[in-house]
């Protein structure tokens, strides 16, 4: 098999660097993976596959960093979006789709009584912490160290464009350490507005860590004791663990929840949902954006969630993810390598055990990409409903070749 | 102590963050490159040998200090060594103006009369360093000179991150989160520099390290020169593979957050 090259991707990227800051901003910049080993630009997608500008075809396990939950160009979702587009995309007002989608989410997700729509995860996590601050009239927000909650100033890593005050009232605790949360609540008693958590720890460049038994129960107890709002950032994992939200999967009760990625199969929409006591505060926060009420995405989201329910998509994705996780472990062992598989089956991640500098992962993923399988070396993967057993089988055959290369180059 | 007392009395205005950071970079990173200059350049090495045995302190009121210790041609730079002669600058901004090329006369202190020869030779050494860090177009035509310019510039830039960590309050938050790591910057067939990060402290040196956490490989000296001069787009070079990062790229990203900011302070 001829291995892929990425010449056109690079040509396009070189053009981009002349007219776009950093060429491609954020985590989609080539620097986030391994430049030269992955495509930079996509052209089209179908099911669990996409094609890059060089014409290379991939079985994809990144799913646009999460939003593609059914598969690229899902006919049901696209038809619903097209139908709405015929009527109009954006108006002076919301359309009935806004109410229909809100009613759908409220009916589907136990616990929640209302929801508000944005476009990206960052919109709604920021709205959630503002709602918490408004509700409590306090300042501090507690978050797990290393967790990603979006690109807004309050939670963004790095330095560019930020000032000290941006994170003055944002404090970190170690994931799974409820004692630290309680200590911070004690230390800043009366000033902690909220605790924001993801349903499990999924930082980039690290293995994923599931919640310890009792962790969320402890957070609930602590938030109740100190009057803080418990916020679930379910942007990444939402609707990939349980169609009723990840708090159902882990059996706890947050006050506010944030969704985005799997809501609409690639159409730009996010939601902050909450319980009744927080509705007045949420109403007092001025939350808007030019496209927050766009109807096409709302129509797509209704169709996507219906389709997920109808096809029991999560069960299928769990099966495919489990098959992938098990197969990778077996093939790694067969090649004399030890890997760590972390995260739930629908959002798996693999790293090479006892390695912190990712060189084996980079080699493995780079070789897999050149053979038509997209597995990110530093970021968790996403299973889609359109992945089939045949896709997993083909993926594992490629993985076998790549493990052999890693073994030859790095040893055990 | 004295500075805070004078500040309280309204007799002294503390330096701005920018002035403090720049002063630290000038003393620790720029003068800190002198031992590398002596290693790389025979003319500088000869001057260092003529300095004899002397420890010259640069001290800035309400600012950083550094001691250059010469002994038989060898040179060490440290922040807390004992000195036998000193040059005093009344403010960070005065020191910075001197490094920017303005005429500023520091006040000699300690036994300056006994070390006049060293004090007179020192500008020869710093001028030589300047000729490498701010080279003429003609000088850059020489391949060997280009490589030295690139190496010294890289070492100064990397070392300057330590002062960012210490003196820029905005950077301190990021610095607290820096993971312990080792990084190597390599130009095949050319200079190699390394960075060791431990508990937020940054140590920079020349040469490779075994099994670094992260490696940054720059294709060749000419590309590195383009990067130093700001003529090459880092992202474009990264995308094309002219700069290759491997290993823990999260660490590289964390550190580059600092490294990228050096240019805001040092030209």
Contacts between the chains, C-beta under 8 A, distances in Angstrom:
chain1	res1	chain2	res2	distance
A	10	B	239	6.0
A	10	B	240	5.6
A	10	B	241	7.9
A	13	B	236	7.3
A	13	B	239	4.2
A	13	B	240	7.7
A	14	B	236	5.5
A	14	B	239	6.8
A	14	B	240	6.5
A	17	B	233	4.9
A	17	B	235	5.1
A	17	B	236	3.9
A	17	B	239	7.0
A	18	B	233	7.9
A	22	B	235	4.7
A	23	B	235	4.7
A	23	B	236	6.7
A	23	B	239	6.0
A	29	B	235	7.0
A	30	B	235	8.0
A	30	B	238	6.2
A	30	B	239	4.7
A	31	B	235	7.3
A	31	B	238	5.2
A	31	B	245	6.8
A	31	B	249	7.0
A	31	B	253	7.4
A	32	B	249	7.2
A	34	B	245	7.8
A	34	B	246	6.9
A	34	B	249	7.8
A	35	B	238	5.2
A	35	B	239	5.5
A	35	B	240	7.6
A	35	B	241	5.7
A	35	B	243	7.9
A	35	B	244	6.9
A	35	B	245	7.5
A	36	B	240	7.9
A	36	B	241	4.1
A	36	B	244	7.3
A	40	B	239	6.7
A	157	B	174	7.7
A	157	B	177	7.8
A	158	B	174	7.1
A	158	B	253	7.9
A	158	B	257	5.1
A	159	B	170	6.4
A	159	B	171	6.6
A	159	B	174	5.8
A	159	B	257	5.1
A	159	B	258	7.8
A	159	B	261	6.5
A	160	B	257	7.8
A	162	B	170	7.1
A	163	B	170	6.6
A	164	B	169	5.8
A	164	B	170	5.5
A	164	B	173	7.1
A	167	B	173	6.5
A	204	B	250	6.9
A	205	B	248	6.7
A	205	B	249	7.3
A	205	B	250	3.7
A	356	B	213	7.0
A	356	B	248	6.3
A	357	B	211	7.9
A	357	B	212	7.7
A	357	B	213	5.0
A	357	B	214	6.8
A	357	B	247	4.0
A	357	B	248	4.6
A	358	B	247	6.4
A	358	B	248	5.6
A	358	B	249	7.1
A	359	B	246	6.1
A	359	B	247	5.7
A	362	B	246	6.1
A	362	B	247	8.0
A	378	B	249	6.6
A	378	B	250	7.1
